[in-house]
């Protein structure tokens, strides 16, 4: 496709967009009476308008039924989370029994590591990517310390080559093979939060299993954003947050995946009564009998007021389907890339896109290194109605989320970026 950097062309793409009506489903912050250009859905998605009715339903049931809402609400609270199984399984490429909703992301990763990080005297190492999200780094360190191991010995980071921004798959595979019999766990981000690089999870999983390690993924930037086939890829476990691309609200509930091959094993886990046999849960039995499937990793009863916004969003994903979202994501991200290159030529700036240019290795994020422009340009954009995201030392992240950004937004951003650069020189 040959793009054009004109408003008329951007509007023509919007006119052809199958998902254009969904933009009206979201509430935008306002700047000078107009919708902001919102590029931070990779940190916190916008609020869907339908969310309020889902929350209000729970509040009304609580008011009118009190404790009886657990069983007699329109969506009874005691099995509320089960409504996520089918739609979430389609989003992440799993069987319904392999997904569960509970806790928050890092909590779930810690809980899953109870089951999948079982270091021995000879097999104790964890492989992760360099510059993983800080919460993951802290989690690795604390887990290793918990087992009485030295993080400098047990944690192996795959590094970028000198002068490169992204990690090469061949280097990941080589390191897995090199660590070999000492490798207990491979735990990567599905999409690197800083660069937006999408990792080849299928190939990484195969390599980890070949040397006898478990393989899991932090899908914070992947769920609701890229095509996932967790079951078919034979991934052991995964977890994700719901507040980025799935628009469930700040700090909201996490989802997790446990492959069905582990459902009948005796893997250790931290237990609680919501993971106990559902049919016998209220008999208050002393011995733990886990629910079959990923629900057996649940611990506490679920926070229904938090799940309501998540269900509103998941229902929207079910209406659309990941195929259409990915189709628009690819087109609008490519258009944004084109706009950035056009503006770069017009102002002779020195910014650099560090996200892979290959559409197979990226998703809904372009990370831009602002050589020589710095924080002042970011501040200019924010003051002028472009909500973007700053990461040290000198990167802005732009996420053109297909559910609610438009092609005209991309054009307008380009014009604002040009004005910002010109005003600072």
Secondary structure, DSSP 8 states (H G I E B T S, - for coil): -----SHHHHHHHHHH-TTGGGGGGEE--EETTEE-EE-BTTTS--EETTHHHHHHHHHHHHHHHGGGHHHHSTT-GGGGGGGHHHHHHHHHT--GGGEEEES-HHHHHHHHHHHH----SS--EEEEETT--HHHHHHHHHHHHHTT--HHHHEEEE---TT-SS--HHHHHHHHHHHGGGEEEEEEESB-TTT-BB--HHHHHHHHHHTT-EEEEE-TTTTTTS---TTTTT--EEEEESSSTT---TT--EEEEE-GGGTTS-------GGGB-GGGGGG--SS--B-SSGGGG--S---HHHHHHHHHHHHHHHHH-HHHHHHHHHHHHHHHHHHHHHHHHHHT--EEE-S-SSGGGB-S-EEEEETTTTHHHHHHHHHTTEE-EEETTTEEEEB--TTT--HHHHHHHHHHHHHHHHHT-
